[in-house]
Structures are given as structure tokens and as C-alpha cells.
Amino acid sequence: MGLRERFDVGYPQLVLVALTVVTVVGIVLAASTSSAAFGSYNDAWDGASELREQAETVGADGEIVRSTDRYANASPTGTVAVVLSPESGYGPRETDRLRSFVRDGGTLLVAEDFGQHTNPLLDAVGAQARVTGQLLRDEQYNYQSTALPIARNISNATVMGGVDGLTLNHGSPVSPNGATVLASTSAVAYVDTNRNADLDDQDRIGSAPVATSESIGDGHVIVVGDPSLFINTMLDRSGNRAFVRSVFGAHERVLLDYSHASGLPPLSVALLVVRDAPLLQIALGGLAIGAIGLWTRRPGIVGRLTERMGSTEEQSLTARPEGLAAIVRERHPDWDDERTERVIQGIMTRRDE
């Protein structure tokens, strides 16, 4: 017996089912992925979905953070929080949470190039380093473009263990202001003041710090002058990947802070909400069990035929097996006598019940 005959559906119904499945799958994919730059649910070249994989690779627990409330109940010791180019400013209560997190032993890694909200955050948590917001170029030491300079000068073996250089993608210098320099560009790099991709007289040539670290209380703040260093395509550069693994590997937990970033897909947000609400998990579990119960008791073809024969005119015909047989044969002339008789018996039994 073929699939079509077994389920008693025609080709239009099969086409409808196929279109429905394709539509549902498309909706689910759209609701669970993101195209936002630096997005943790963006698998494209400019996304940061691989950061969670890097955390797992070094044995750390990766977690998406949607609110700074998470800092209040996260254990600072053994935890690193990552903030990539926030799209809005952190409020006073939020910066209080981050400052307490760092002072109590947490590590805060902030990466920025040209945004306006990172330096105020650094100031609020007590860090001295600042991102200048200028564009770095290097005509000699770069990866395929002067706008992708390679910072080959590595100066801190503890944080930069196994890192032979950082490859930036339109990055910016970091002013240490007393912080320890982790990596800096070559001596022939320059700041492209007017961003015309040419070395002009007013452009400053020389080595520039691009990553710093400083102690605040019992914790640390790491500043990197390029959030693009952490996107999927740039993690293919060996030094960048080694840097991420070195920082993540020194901690037990990695908090990917998206509390001030857009582009979180709705389905993923819903899953995060459910994960953080035990009572909601219980309620949804009860609904799922109830839905399964209703599904297992759903009417089959016998029930559908019974519903189709619910009119007053047909009720009189279906009162006797002969009349019921006539209706069934009229609607399903392709059925043989054995199948017709089996269906009629099922309908009569169901009606009696």
C-alpha cells in the first residue's frame, strides 16, 4: 500500500503539507538566527557565533547575557564578560553592577573601534585605558589590506600565551594611560587621520597599542581596539583565535554581554527567557503533555468521515449500513469492497460509542 493510499490524501494535500513544512522551517530559521554584526546568533562572516564554540573548546561555560542583572548573581571569580561595541550606553545602575563584578574578581573584556559608548563604560568601571577612535593602517605588516594591520609586538606572556600577533580589521589604537600593553602595531603603522587610505603629512607614523590590561580591585579589564577581531572570519587568523582561547581558557565561565546590542533573534530570546524561568518551564511542560494527549486521541479517517456525514440529510441515510455504504462508495469509488466494509463497521461502532 503506497503512502498516498495509506493516509488517504491526494496530491494537492501533499503539496500543501510540503509548502507548510517549508514555510514553518523558514520561519523557525528566521526566528532563531540573526544578521546583526557581532551577533552571537549570526553564522555569517561578520557574526560572532564562533565565540561560544571557542568557550566550549577550552572547557568554559558560554552564556548569552541579555541584562546586566546577570552580573549581580554571577560568581566574579573565574568569569570573563565580553562586550563588543555596545550600541547604547550603560546606565548608572548597570555600570554599578559591572564595576562590582570587576572589583570582586571578574574579568571584563571590552572591544571597540569607533563607537561612542565604550569609553564612558570604561570610565564608569574605573579603567584608565581609552579607545582613540582613529583608523589604523600598516603598509608593510598587514593581511591583504593596509586596513588589516597585524600587531606583531606581543608583550605579556601571561595573557598572550601562544599568541604571535593580532590581526585587526579597521581597528583603532588604545591609549593605555597606565594600563599594561598586551599588543601593539609595528613601528611603520600609522593613523589615517582623514581616512583616505593614503599616508599624508599629517598622519602619525609609529607603533600603537591595540590591546591593554589593567587590574581594578580583584579583577581585570582588557581593552581591545577592534571588535571585528572577534567575528567569525577574523577568528580564522591564528593569532586572533589563540588570543580568544587564552583569555577564555583562563576562566570557567564566559558571559557574552548582548544587553546593549540589537539583533537577538526572537526564538532564541524566547528560549533564553524560558531557561531563566523555572516556573515557565513547568507551565510549558504541562502544556506540551496536554498537547501530546490530545494528539494521541485525534480522530482518524473514521472521525473525518463521521464529521462529513453530519448533515440532516445524510444522517437519515447513514442510519442503516446500506445507506452508509452508498455514501462511502460515492465518495471513494476507488476503494475495494473489503476496505469499504471495514470503514463502515468502524463508523457504526464509533457512532454507537
C-alpha positions as CSV (number, residue, x, y, z in Angstrom):
1,M,0.0,0.0,0.0
2,G,1.5,3.4,-1.1
3,L,1.9,6.5,1.0
4,R,-1.0,8.3,-0.7
5,E,-3.4,5.3,-0.2
6,R,-2.3,4.6,3.4
7,F,-3.0,8.2,4.6
8,D,-5.9,8.8,2.2
9,V,-4.6,12.1,0.9
10,G,-4.4,13.4,-2.6
11,Y,-1.6,15.2,-4.4
12,P,-3.0,18.7,-3.6
13,Q,-2.9,17.8,0.1
14,L,0.6,16.5,-0.2
15,V,1.7,19.8,-1.9
16,L,0.0,21.8,0.8
17,V,1.8,19.8,3.5
18,A,5.1,20.2,1.8
19,L,4.6,24.0,1.4
20,T,3.6,24.2,5.1
21,V,6.7,22.3,6.2
22,V,8.9,24.6,4.1
23,T,7.2,27.7,5.5
24,V,7.5,26.6,9.1
25,V,11.1,25.7,8.7
26,G,11.8,29.1,7.1
27,I,10.0,30.9,9.9
28,V,11.9,28.9,12.5
29,L,15.3,29.6,10.9
30,A,14.5,33.3,10.6
31,A,13.4,33.5,14.2
32,S,16.4,31.6,15.5
33,T,19.2,33.4,13.5
34,S,20.4,36.9,13.2
35,S,22.2,39.0,10.6
36,A,23.5,41.6,13.1
37,A,27.2,42.3,13.1
38,F,29.0,40.8,16.1
39,G,25.8,38.8,16.8
40,S,26.2,35.6,18.7
41,Y,23.4,34.0,16.5
42,N,24.9,35.2,13.2
43,D,26.8,32.4,11.5
44,A,27.9,34.7,8.6
45,W,31.4,36.2,8.2
46,D,30.5,39.3,10.3
47,G,28.8,37.4,13.1
48,A,30.4,36.2,16.4
49,S,28.7,32.8,16.7
50,E,32.1,31.0,17.0
51,L,32.8,32.7,20.3
52,R,30.5,30.2,22.0
53,E,32.3,27.4,20.3
54,Q,35.7,28.8,21.4
55,A,34.5,28.8,25.0
56,E,33.4,25.2,24.8
57,T,36.7,24.2,23.1
58,V,38.7,25.4,26.2
59,G,36.2,23.9,28.6
60,A,34.5,27.1,29.7
61,D,30.7,27.5,30.0
62,G,29.5,30.1,27.5
63,E,26.4,32.1,28.2
64,I,24.4,34.8,26.4
65,V,23.6,37.7,28.7
66,R,20.6,39.9,27.8
67,S,20.6,42.0,31.0
68,T,23.2,43.3,33.4
69,D,21.2,41.8,36.2
70,R,23.1,38.6,35.4
71,Y,26.3,40.3,36.8
72,A,24.6,40.5,40.2
73,N,24.3,36.7,40.6
74,A,27.2,35.5,38.6
75,S,30.3,34.5,40.5
76,P,33.0,37.0,39.5
77,T,35.9,34.7,40.3
78,G,36.6,32.6,37.2
79,T,34.3,34.6,35.0
80,V,35.1,36.8,31.9
81,A,32.5,39.0,30.4
82,V,32.8,40.1,26.8
83,V,31.3,43.4,25.5
84,L,31.6,44.0,21.7
85,S,30.9,47.6,20.6
86,P,27.7,48.4,22.6
87,E,25.1,50.2,20.6
88,S,23.7,52.1,23.5
89,G,25.1,53.5,26.8
90,Y,25.1,51.6,30.1
91,G,23.1,53.4,32.8
92,P,24.3,54.2,36.3
93,R,22.7,51.1,37.9
94,E,24.1,48.9,35.1
95,T,27.7,50.3,35.4
96,D,27.4,49.8,39.2
97,R,26.8,46.1,38.5
98,L,29.8,45.8,36.1
99,R,32.1,47.8,38.5
100,S,31.2,45.5,41.4
101,F,31.7,42.4,39.1
102,V,35.2,43.6,38.2
103,R,36.3,44.7,41.7
104,D,35.1,41.4,43.2
105,G,37.4,39.4,40.9
106,G,35.7,39.3,37.4
107,T,37.4,40.0,34.1
108,L,35.8,42.4,31.7
109,L,36.9,42.4,28.1
110,V,35.7,45.4,26.1
111,A,36.4,45.7,22.3
112,E,35.7,48.9,20.4
113,D,36.9,50.9,17.4
114,F,34.7,53.9,16.6
115,G,31.7,53.7,18.8
116,Q,30.7,56.3,21.4
117,H,29.6,54.2,24.3
118,T,32.7,52.2,25.3
119,N,34.9,54.9,26.8
120,P,32.1,56.1,29.2
121,L,31.7,52.4,30.2
122,L,35.4,52.1,30.9
123,D,35.4,55.3,32.9
124,A,32.4,54.1,34.9
125,V,34.1,50.8,35.9
126,G,37.3,52.6,36.9
127,A,39.5,51.6,33.9
128,Q,42.2,54.0,32.6
129,A,42.6,52.8,29.1
130,R,40.6,54.5,26.3
131,V,39.9,53.7,22.6
132,T,41.0,56.7,20.5
133,G,38.5,56.1,17.6
134,Q,41.2,56.7,15.0
135,L,41.8,54.3,12.0
136,L,45.0,52.3,12.0
137,R,46.8,51.2,8.8
138,D,50.1,49.4,8.1
139,E,51.5,49.2,4.6
140,Q,54.2,46.7,5.5
141,Y,52.7,44.3,8.1
142,N,49.1,43.5,7.2
143,Y,46.8,40.8,6.0
144,Q,45.7,41.6,2.4
145,S,45.0,45.2,3.1
146,T,46.6,48.2,4.9
147,A,43.3,48.4,6.9
148,L,44.0,45.0,8.3
149,P,47.3,45.6,10.2
150,I,49.0,42.8,12.1
151,A,50.0,43.8,15.7
152,R,53.2,41.7,16.0
153,N,54.6,43.2,19.1
154,I,53.3,41.0,22.0
155,S,54.4,42.0,25.5
156,N,52.6,40.0,28.1
157,A,53.2,36.3,28.3
158,T,50.5,35.6,30.9
159,V,47.5,36.8,28.8
160,M,49.1,36.4,25.4
161,G,50.5,32.9,25.8
162,G,50.8,31.3,22.4
163,V,49.7,34.5,20.6
164,D,52.1,35.5,17.8
165,G,50.1,38.6,16.7
166,L,46.7,40.1,16.5
167,T,45.1,40.9,13.1
168,L,42.8,43.9,13.1
169,N,40.1,44.8,10.7
170,H,39.7,48.6,10.6
171,G,40.9,48.8,14.2
172,S,41.8,51.7,16.4
173,P,44.7,52.5,18.8
174,V,44.2,52.2,22.5
175,S,45.6,54.8,24.9
176,P,46.9,52.8,27.9
177,N,47.1,55.7,30.4
178,G,49.0,53.4,32.7
179,A,47.5,50.1,31.7
180,T,49.7,47.2,30.6
181,V,50.1,47.0,26.8
182,L,49.4,43.5,25.5
183,A,49.9,44.1,21.8
184,S,50.9,46.9,19.6
185,T,51.4,47.5,15.9
186,S,54.7,47.7,14.0
187,A,56.8,50.9,14.0
188,V,55.7,51.7,10.4
189,A,52.0,51.6,11.1
190,Y,50.2,54.9,11.0
191,V,46.9,56.6,12.0
192,D,44.9,57.5,8.9
193,T,43.6,60.8,10.2
194,N,41.4,61.7,7.2
195,R,40.7,58.0,6.3
196,N,41.7,58.5,2.7
197,A,43.8,55.3,2.6
198,D,46.9,57.3,1.9
199,L,49.9,58.2,4.1
200,D,49.7,62.0,4.3
201,D,51.9,64.5,6.0
202,Q,49.5,64.9,9.0
203,D,49.3,61.1,9.6
204,R,51.3,59.9,12.6
205,I,53.7,57.0,12.0
206,G,54.8,54.7,14.7
207,S,53.9,51.8,16.9
208,A,50.5,52.0,18.5
209,P,49.0,49.9,21.3
210,V,45.9,47.9,20.3
211,A,45.2,45.8,23.4
212,T,45.7,46.6,27.1
213,S,45.1,45.0,30.5
214,E,44.8,46.6,33.9
215,S,43.9,45.5,37.5
216,I,40.8,47.0,39.2
217,G,40.2,45.7,42.7
218,D,40.5,41.9,42.5
219,G,39.6,41.8,38.8
220,H,40.9,42.9,35.4
221,V,39.7,45.0,32.4
222,I,41.0,44.1,29.0
223,V,40.5,46.6,26.2
224,V,40.9,45.8,22.5
225,G,40.8,48.4,19.8
226,D,38.8,46.3,17.4
227,P,35.5,44.3,17.9
228,S,36.0,42.8,14.5
229,L,38.9,40.8,15.8
230,F,36.2,38.5,17.4
231,I,34.0,38.0,14.3
232,N,33.9,34.6,12.6
233,T,36.0,35.4,9.6
234,M,38.7,37.1,11.7
235,L,39.0,34.2,14.1
236,D,40.4,32.3,11.2
237,R,43.6,34.3,11.8
238,S,45.7,32.1,14.1
239,G,46.8,34.9,16.5
240,N,43.2,36.0,17.0
241,R,42.0,32.5,17.8
242,A,44.9,31.9,20.1
243,F,44.1,35.2,21.9
244,V,40.5,34.3,22.5
245,R,41.3,30.8,23.7
246,S,44.0,32.2,26.0
247,V,41.5,34.6,27.6
248,F,38.6,32.2,27.7
249,G,40.8,29.3,28.9
250,A,41.9,31.2,32.0
251,H,38.3,31.3,33.2
252,E,35.5,28.8,34.0
253,R,32.6,30.9,32.6
254,V,32.3,33.2,29.6
255,L,29.4,35.8,29.6
256,L,28.7,37.2,26.2
257,D,27.1,40.5,27.1
258,Y,24.4,41.5,24.5
259,S,22.4,43.6,26.9
260,H,23.2,46.7,24.7
261,A,23.1,45.1,21.3
262,S,20.3,44.6,18.8
263,G,19.6,41.7,16.5
264,L,18.9,38.9,19.0
265,P,16.5,36.6,17.2
266,P,13.1,36.3,18.8
267,L,13.1,32.5,19.1
268,S,16.5,32.5,20.7
269,V,15.3,35.2,23.1
270,A,12.3,33.1,24.0
271,L,14.5,30.1,24.7
272,L,16.7,32.2,26.9
273,V,13.6,33.6,28.8
274,V,12.4,30.0,29.3
275,R,15.8,28.9,30.5
276,D,15.9,31.6,33.2
277,A,12.3,31.0,34.4
278,P,11.7,27.6,36.1
279,L,8.0,28.2,36.7
280,L,7.6,28.9,33.0
281,Q,9.4,25.7,32.2
282,I,6.9,23.8,34.3
283,A,3.9,25.5,32.7
284,L,5.2,24.9,29.2
285,G,5.9,21.3,30.1
286,G,2.3,20.8,31.2
287,L,1.0,22.3,28.0
288,A,3.2,20.0,26.0
289,I,2.0,17.0,27.8
290,G,-1.6,18.1,27.3
291,A,-1.0,18.7,23.6
292,I,0.5,15.2,23.2
293,G,-2.5,13.7,24.9
294,L,-4.9,15.5,22.5
295,W,-2.8,14.4,19.6
296,T,-2.9,10.8,20.5
297,R,-6.7,10.9,20.7
298,R,-7.1,12.8,17.4
299,P,-9.8,11.3,15.1
300,G,-8.5,9.4,12.0
301,I,-10.3,8.9,8.7
302,V,-13.2,7.3,10.5
303,G,-13.7,10.5,12.5
304,R,-13.3,12.7,9.4
305,L,-15.9,10.7,7.5
306,T,-18.3,10.9,10.5
307,E,-17.9,14.7,10.6
308,R,-18.5,14.9,6.8
309,M,-21.8,12.9,7.3
310,G,-23.1,15.3,9.9
311,S,-25.8,16.9,7.8
312,T,-29.5,16.2,8.5
313,E,-30.0,14.7,5.0
314,E,-27.1,12.3,5.3
315,Q,-27.9,11.4,8.9
316,S,-31.1,9.6,7.6
317,L,-29.0,7.8,5.0
318,T,-26.4,6.7,7.5
319,A,-28.9,5.3,9.9
320,R,-28.6,1.9,8.0
321,P,-25.5,0.2,6.8
322,E,-26.9,0.1,3.3
323,G,-27.2,3.9,3.1
324,L,-23.8,4.4,4.7
325,A,-22.3,2.1,2.2
326,A,-23.7,4.1,-0.7
327,I,-22.2,7.3,0.6
328,V,-18.8,5.8,1.2
329,R,-18.7,4.3,-2.3
330,E,-19.8,7.5,-3.8
331,R,-17.0,9.5,-2.1
332,H,-14.4,6.8,-2.5
333,P,-15.1,4.8,-5.7
334,D,-11.5,3.6,-5.8
335,W,-11.9,1.6,-2.6
336,D,-12.4,-2.1,-2.8
337,D,-15.4,-3.9,-1.0
338,E,-13.2,-5.1,1.8
339,R,-11.9,-1.7,2.7
340,T,-15.4,-0.1,2.3
341,E,-16.9,-2.7,4.7
342,R,-14.1,-2.2,7.2
343,V,-14.6,1.6,7.3
344,I,-18.4,1.2,7.6
345,Q,-18.0,-1.1,10.5
346,G,-15.7,1.4,12.2
347,I,-18.1,4.2,11.6
348,M,-21.0,2.3,13.0
349,T,-19.0,1.2,16.1
350,R,-17.8,4.8,16.7
351,R,-21.4,6.2,16.4
352,D,-22.7,3.7,18.9
353,E,-20.0,4.6,21.3
